[in-house]
């Protein structure tokens, strides 16, 4: 587990993803004081969380849970993200960063739609995603 200030990364799966620019993007979107946990999970855990909290019986590529105004969690399933990356014509790690940004915007209060897509584009340009 990697923990710096108000940001921690943990995983329940194998693989190296900590080197991606998560912290810089988190600070850009939510600020330094927002407490965030990023957890990489397998498809079984993703499916379980998606069923429990969204009543969807499939693995989600990302799930974001605000815990308070200044605290939240993002769960990313790299296995599901890897499959979904192809649909979006992105490389796996590129898509994982996109999902992370997407989750951050949900934590900031955005819902799916044009405004959220514009914000995602700003993030993609700034961080060369």
N, C-alpha and C positions, 0 to 999 in steps of 0.2 A: 504494500500500500504506500502511495506517495501522498504526503500531506504538507501543504505549504500555506500558512496563514489561514484564510477562510475557504480553502479549496482542497478537497481530497479526491484521490482516484484509487479505486480498489477494483478487484476483479475476482470472479469465481471461475474463470476459464484460463486456458493457457494462451500465451501470445504476448507480444510486446506492442503496446499502443501508447504508453505514457509519454513518448517523445513528441507526439503531435502537439500543436500549439493551443492546447485546451485552456490553459490559464490566461493567456493573453486575450483570447476571445471572450472568456468569462468576464474578465475585468472590463473589456470594451462594452459588453452588453449589459451587465448587471452591476458593475462597479467593484471596488476592492472589498467593501464591507459585507457584501452578500455572502453568506455561508452556503457553499455548494458541495455536494457529494456526487461524484460521477462513478457509476458502477457498471462494469462490463459483465454481462451475464450470458448464460447459455440459453438455447431456444426453449428448453423445458421450463426454466424459471420465467422467461419472458412470456410464454404462453400462460403460465399460472397467474402472473401479475395482471396480464391483459384481461384474463377471464374474471379475476376478482374485482378489478377496479373499472373495467370498461365493458364487461359482459361480452367480450369478443373471444371466441375459442380458437385463437391462432397466435403465433409468436409475433410480437411487434418489434420493429427494428429499433424504436426508441420510445421511452415513456418518461414523462416529466411530471413530478409531483411537487407543487409548492407546499411547504410546511408552515410558512408564515410569510410576512412581507419581505423578510430579509434572509430566508432560509429555504432551500429546496434540494431535491434530488433528481438526477437524470440517470436512467438505466438504458444502456445500449446493448443490443444483441449483435455482435459482429457477424455471427453466422447468418442471421436474417438480413442484416445490412449488406453482406456480400452478395446475396441473391438479388436484393433490390437495387444495388448499385448498377447492375446491368441495364435495368429498365430506365435508369436516369442517365445512362451513358457516362458513368463516372467510375474511377478506380475505387477500390474498397476503402482505402484510408481517406481519400477525398470525400467519399460519401459519408463516412463516419464523422468527419469534421462537419459536414453539412447537417447531419442529424443532431450533432451536439449544438450547433447554432440554432437549429429549429427548436430544440428543447429549451434552450435559454430564452428564446422569444416567447415560448409558452409560459415560462416562469415569470416573464416580465408582463404577462397579461394579454399577449397577442393570441388571436384565434386564426384558424385557417382562412385565407383570403388574400386579396390584392395587397393590403397593407403589410401583411406578414411577408409576402413574397418580395416586396420592395425592400424590406429590412434585410431579408436573407441575401438579396443581391448586393446590398451595401457591404455586408459582412464578407461575402465572397470576394468582392473587389479589394477591400481593405487587406484581407489576409491571403489573397491569391489562392483561393480554394478552387 
